[in-house]
Amino acid sequence: MLVFEPEAPVPAVWRPARLFGPSAQGVPLTGPFNVHGAGPVVGRGGRTIKRDVFRLLSVGAADRYWDLALPARDLALVRAALSDANSA
């Protein structure tokens, strides 16, 4: 789960999703962010993801590189949130 809170000290956090109970400890995404192009979901996890619904967005952060499988309909929203996080 990718959580954006523009007013928080860390505006972007990835949290492993849980069906029951509280969510797991979050991993902060430290900007600045460099968003690369979106492409098809490939790799080890690609077999379990609906490739017609999800796209793989590559994001460079200050401390690591992320490949995020996102619903295709949310790509513009995530790009805008990461852009806003850069300007915070």
Beta strands, then each sheet from edge to edge (+ up, - down):
strand 1: 2-4
strand 2: 12-14
strand 3: 27-28
strand 4: 34-39
strand 5: 54-60
strand 6: 65-71
sheet 1: 1+ 2- 3+
sheet 2: 4+ 5- 6+
end
